[in-house]
Amino acid sequence: MLSVSGIDLGRTDLARACQQAEHEFAGLRCGIMDQMIACHGRAQHALMLDTRSLEYELLPLPRDVSVIVCNTMVKHNLATTGYNTRRAECETAARAFGRSLRDVTLYDLENNRTDLADTIYRRARHVVTEDARVQSAAVALTNRNLGEFGRLMQESHRSLRDDYEVSCRELDIMVEIAAGLDGVFGARMTGGGFGGCAVSLVHTGSVEQFRATVTNRYQQETKILPDVYVCTAASGVEEM
């Protein structure tokens, strides 16, 4: 559409415009991760993003792993669930420290724990520890240490479940099933939560067994038939 309209808009500016549309028209105070990967993605790479500066780094993914997305089939409406509430809670924590949570260390957080309501403390703890996990995950991926990368995925899900409280019973069941299977490096919920999908990093030789086992066991435990998508990291938007 930009090309047809004769508009020259850089990809980062395009991502910003799409985020603004979410804020002003959809009513969802989302971040910019989805928009940036959609604009700047490269095939067979992960993207490590600094959401303050919008600087990013492309990290190669191993050829012998697949990204598998498992849809719990539990519907969520982020604009009317707790998403905006979580953002407001994080902003409350940031005001308490007088700076962005990305500039707060775990030491700072623990030393000031008594000054924060328990819910605000746990929301902040998720953000602070998740920032550290992203840094560690980038190192693990660069070093092709998929065992460590998967361990960090598991930690991330626990934090999203317990501290940020954006998971749900079906997501927890899906992640638990996936994480226990052969050939799986790690699994966690993905997206805004309150339903939706889990994502797993799986050795390509284990994909078909993974798909069959997850589908069968999840349906047994929840009475819901999931959708399972075997994916690869693709390039971002382009003119067709």
C-alpha positions in Angstrom: 0.0 0.0 0.0 2.9 2.4 0.7 4.4 1.6 -2.6 1.1 2.1 -4.5 0.6 5.4 -2.6 4.1 6.6 -3.4 5.0 6.9 0.2 8.6 6.4 1.3 8.4 5.2 5.0 11.2 3.5 6.7 10.5 0.1 8.3 10.9 1.3 11.9 8.6 4.3 11.2 6.1 1.8 9.8 6.3 -0.3 13.0 5.7 2.9 15.1 2.7 3.8 13.0 1.2 0.3 13.4 1.8 0.5 17.2 0.0 3.8 17.3 -2.9 2.3 15.4 -3.2 -0.4 18.1 -3.1 2.2 20.9 -5.6 4.7 19.3 -8.0 2.5 17.3 -7.9 -0.9 18.9 -7.5 0.4 22.5 -4.6 -1.9 23.3 -1.6 -0.2 25.0 0.8 -2.8 23.4 4.5 -2.7 23.0 6.3 -2.7 19.6 7.8 -6.2 19.5 5.3 -7.7 17.0 5.5 -4.7 14.7 9.3 -4.6 14.7 9.7 -8.3 13.9 7.0 -8.0 11.2 9.0 -5.2 9.6 12.6 -6.3 10.3 12.5 -10.1 10.4 15.0 -12.2 8.5 14.5 -15.8 7.6 16.1 -18.3 10.0 16.9 -15.5 12.5 15.6 -14.3 15.9 15.5 -10.6 16.5 16.8 -9.1 19.8 15.2 -5.8 20.3 15.9 -2.8 22.5 12.5 -1.2 22.8 13.9 2.0 24.1 16.2 2.8 21.2 14.6 0.4 18.7 18.1 -0.9 17.9 18.0 -4.5 17.1 20.3 -7.5 16.4 19.5 -10.5 14.2 20.6 -13.8 15.8 20.9 -16.9 13.6 18.7 -19.9 14.5 20.2 -23.4 14.1 19.0 -25.2 11.0 18.1 -28.4 12.8 15.4 -26.9 15.1 11.8 -26.0 14.4 9.6 -23.5 16.1 6.2 -25.1 16.9 3.2 -23.0 17.9 0.5 -24.8 19.8 -2.9 -23.0 19.9 -4.8 -23.8 23.1 -8.0 -22.7 21.4 -8.8 -20.5 24.4 -9.8 -17.1 23.1 -8.6 -13.9 24.5 -9.4 -10.3 23.9 -6.4 -8.4 25.1 -8.1 -5.0 25.1 -10.7 -6.2 27.6 -8.5 -8.5 29.7 -5.7 -7.7 32.1 -3.2 -6.6 29.5 -3.8 -2.9 30.0 -4.0 -3.5 33.8 -0.5 -5.1 33.7 0.9 -2.1 31.9 -0.6 0.2 34.5 0.9 -1.9 37.3 4.3 -1.8 35.8 4.0 2.0 35.4 3.1 2.2 39.1 6.3 0.3 40.0 8.4 2.5 37.7 7.1 5.6 39.4 8.0 4.2 42.7 11.6 3.9 41.6 11.6 7.1 39.6 12.9 5.4 36.5 12.1 2.8 33.9 12.0 -0.8 35.2 14.7 -1.7 32.6 17.0 0.5 34.7 16.1 -1.2 38.0 18.2 -4.1 39.1 17.0 -7.2 41.1 19.1 -5.9 44.0 17.2 -2.5 43.9 13.9 -4.3 43.7 14.6 -6.6 46.7 16.0 -3.7 48.8 12.8 -1.8 48.3 10.3 -4.7 48.4 8.6 -3.5 51.6 7.7 -0.2 49.9 5.7 -1.9 47.2 2.4 -3.7 47.3 2.9 -7.4 46.7 1.2 -7.4 43.3 3.3 -4.4 42.1 6.5 -6.1 43.4 5.7 -9.3 41.5 4.9 -7.5 38.3 8.2 -5.6 38.6 10.1 -8.8 39.4 8.9 -10.3 36.2 10.0 -7.4 34.1 13.4 -7.1 35.8 14.2 -10.9 35.5 12.8 -11.2 32.0 15.1 -8.4 30.8 18.0 -10.4 32.2 16.7 -13.6 30.6 16.6 -12.0 27.2 20.3 -11.0 27.5 21.2 -14.5 28.6 19.1 -16.1 25.9 20.9 -14.0 23.2 24.3 -15.3 24.5 23.0 -18.9 24.6 21.7 -18.7 21.0 24.9 -17.1 19.8 26.8 -20.0 21.4 24.3 -22.6 20.0 23.6 -23.6 23.6 20.0 -24.7 23.0 19.8 -26.5 26.4 20.4 -23.2 28.2 18.1 -21.3 25.8 15.4 -23.8 26.6 15.9 -23.5 30.3 15.4 -19.8 30.0 12.2 -20.4 28.1 10.9 -22.5 31.0 11.9 -19.8 33.5 10.2 -17.2 31.5 6.9 -19.2 31.5 7.1 -19.7 35.3 7.6 -15.9 35.7 4.7 -15.1 33.3 2.5 -17.6 35.2 3.4 -16.7 38.8 4.6 -13.1 38.9 2.9 -11.5 35.9 -0.1 -13.8 36.1 -1.0 -13.7 32.4 -1.1 -17.5 31.8 -4.2 -19.7 32.2 -4.8 -23.4 33.0 -4.8 -24.5 29.4 -1.6 -22.7 28.6 0.1 -24.2 31.7 -1.1 -27.7 30.6 0.2 -27.2 27.1 3.6 -26.0 28.2 4.0 -28.8 30.7 3.2 -31.4 28.1 5.5 -29.9 25.5 8.4 -29.4 27.9 8.4 -33.0 28.9 8.8 -34.5 25.4 11.9 -35.9 23.8 13.6 -33.5 21.5 12.1 -30.4 23.1 14.6 -27.7 24.2 12.0 -25.5 25.9 8.5 -24.2 25.9 6.6 -21.2 27.1 3.4 -19.2 26.5 3.7 -16.5 23.8 1.8 -13.4 23.0 -0.3 -11.4 25.5 -1.5 -14.3 27.5 -4.9 -15.1 29.0 -5.2 -17.9 26.4 -3.8 -18.1 23.0 -0.6 -20.0 22.1 2.4 -21.7 23.5 5.7 -21.9 21.6 8.3 -24.7 21.7 11.8 -25.1 20.3 12.0 -28.7 19.0 14.7 -30.7 17.2 13.5 -31.3 13.6 13.8 -35.1 14.0 11.2 -35.0 16.8 8.6 -32.8 15.2 6.1 -35.4 14.1 6.1 -37.3 17.4 5.8 -33.9 19.2 2.8 -32.9 17.1 1.0 -36.2 17.7 1.7 -36.5 21.4 0.8 -32.9 22.2 -2.4 -33.1 20.3 -3.4 -36.4 22.0 -2.5 -35.5 25.5 -3.8 -31.9 25.5 -7.1 -33.2 24.2 -7.3 -35.8 26.9 -6.6 -33.3 29.7 -8.7 -30.4 28.5 -11.3 -32.0 26.1 -10.1 -29.4 23.5 -8.5 -30.2 20.2 -5.6 -27.9 19.7 -4.1 -26.5 16.5 -0.4 -27.3 16.1 1.7 -25.3 13.6 5.3 -26.2 12.6 7.0 -22.9 11.7 10.2 -21.4 10.6 11.5 -17.9 11.2 10.6 -15.9 8.1 11.5 -12.6 6.6 9.4 -9.5 7.3 7.0 -7.5 5.1 7.9 -7.1 1.5 6.3 -5.9 -1.7 4.5 -8.7 -3.6 
